[in-house]
Amino acid sequence: MVGAKLSGLEFLTAEWDVLPMSDAPESPVAGEQAEEEMEPVMVTMTFQTAQPDELLAVLSKYVVLCRGASGCRNVDLVASMTKPGRLVIVQKWESPEHQGEHFDSSVMVDMATACTGLLSEPPDIDLYEAVTMHDLK
């Protein structure tokens, strides 16, 4: 489902297609993948609510837990300055496999469950493949 938009809780049951891995030569260290071989992916999750304080508490906890997940490069939680009650989570993952493992994790399921009754509409979930994506250090 690379590039597909998911809404509602479809993201918990969707089968995710895996982006093909690079044909670059293997890393000089056996069993490790060189950083340039990784194909990072980005996920956005947009939530709309009439209960922003309650949803902010749920999503803030999720972001903290998510940052410790294997393959998580970054997670940000932002609030719209133009649309009241709109919160967006932006995630960057080392690979589609890391992202898929996280979406199947108890952290993700617990967050989705905790959102029950807090959302004005189903969340808008989108998965992006890297065109140009790197970390500034």
C-alpha positions in Angstrom: 0.0 0.0 0.0 2.9 2.4 -0.6 1.5 5.8 -1.3 -2.1 4.7 -0.3 -4.2 6.9 2.0 -5.9 5.0 4.8 -8.6 6.4 7.0 -10.2 5.2 10.2 -8.6 2.2 11.8 -7.9 0.6 8.4 -4.2 1.2 9.2 -4.3 -1.6 11.8 -5.5 -4.2 9.4 -3.9 -3.1 6.1 -1.3 -5.2 4.4 1.6 -3.0 3.7 3.7 -3.5 0.5 7.4 -3.3 1.1 9.5 -0.9 -1.0 12.3 -2.8 -2.8 15.7 -2.6 -1.1 18.6 -1.0 -2.9 20.9 -3.1 -5.1 23.9 -1.4 -3.6 26.8 -3.7 -2.5 26.7 -5.2 1.0 28.0 -3.3 4.0 31.7 -4.0 4.8 30.5 -5.2 8.3 28.7 -8.5 7.9 25.1 -8.5 9.0 24.8 -4.7 9.0 23.1 -2.5 6.4 25.0 0.6 5.3 23.1 3.8 6.0 23.1 4.8 2.3 21.3 1.5 1.6 18.3 2.3 3.8 15.2 3.4 2.2 13.5 5.6 4.8 9.7 6.1 4.8 7.6 8.8 6.3 4.1 8.5 7.8 1.7 11.3 8.5 -1.3 10.8 10.8 -3.8 13.7 10.9 -6.4 13.8 13.7 -9.4 16.1 14.1 -11.1 16.5 17.4 -13.4 18.7 19.5 -11.5 17.6 22.6 -8.0 18.8 21.9 -6.7 18.5 25.4 -7.8 14.9 25.8 -6.4 13.9 22.4 -3.2 15.8 23.0 -2.6 13.7 26.1 -3.1 10.4 24.2 -0.9 11.5 21.2 1.8 12.9 23.4 2.2 9.6 25.3 2.2 7.8 21.9 5.0 10.0 20.5 7.2 9.4 23.5 6.7 5.6 23.3 7.1 5.7 19.5 10.5 7.4 19.7 11.9 4.4 21.4 10.8 1.9 18.7 13.3 0.1 16.6 14.1 2.0 13.4 12.4 5.2 14.4 14.4 8.1 13.1 12.0 10.9 14.4 8.5 11.5 15.4 6.9 15.0 15.8 3.5 16.0 17.0 2.2 19.4 15.7 -1.0 21.3 16.1 -2.5 23.3 13.2 -2.4 27.0 13.6 -5.2 27.5 11.1 -7.6 24.6 11.9 -8.6 24.3 15.5 -8.6 20.8 16.9 -6.3 19.4 14.2 -3.2 17.5 15.4 -0.7 15.8 13.1 2.0 13.2 13.8 4.9 13.0 11.4 7.1 9.9 11.6 10.3 9.0 9.8 11.4 5.3 9.8 14.6 3.7 8.7 12.8 1.3 6.4 9.3 0.1 5.4 9.9 -3.0 7.5 10.5 -0.9 10.7 7.4 1.2 9.9 5.3 -2.0 9.3 6.5 -3.6 12.6 5.6 -0.5 14.5 2.1 -0.3 13.0 1.6 -3.9 14.2 2.9 -3.0 17.7 0.9 -2.8 20.9 2.0 0.9 21.2 0.1 1.7 17.9 -2.9 -0.4 18.8 -3.1 1.1 22.3 -3.0 4.6 20.8 -5.7 3.8 18.4 -7.9 2.3 21.1 -7.3 5.4 23.4 -8.5 7.6 20.5 -12.0 6.0 20.7 -14.6 8.7 21.3 -12.1 11.6 20.9 -12.1 12.0 17.1 -14.5 14.1 15.1 -13.7 12.0 12.0 -11.5 9.1 11.1 -7.8 9.9 11.1 -6.1 10.5 7.8 -3.1 8.2 7.5 -0.6 8.5 4.6 2.7 6.7 3.8 5.4 8.3 1.8 8.5 6.9 0.1 11.7 8.9 0.1 12.3 11.1 -2.9 14.9 13.1 -1.0 15.0 12.6 2.7 17.9 12.9 5.1 18.6 13.9 8.7 20.4 17.2 9.4 22.8 16.7 12.3 
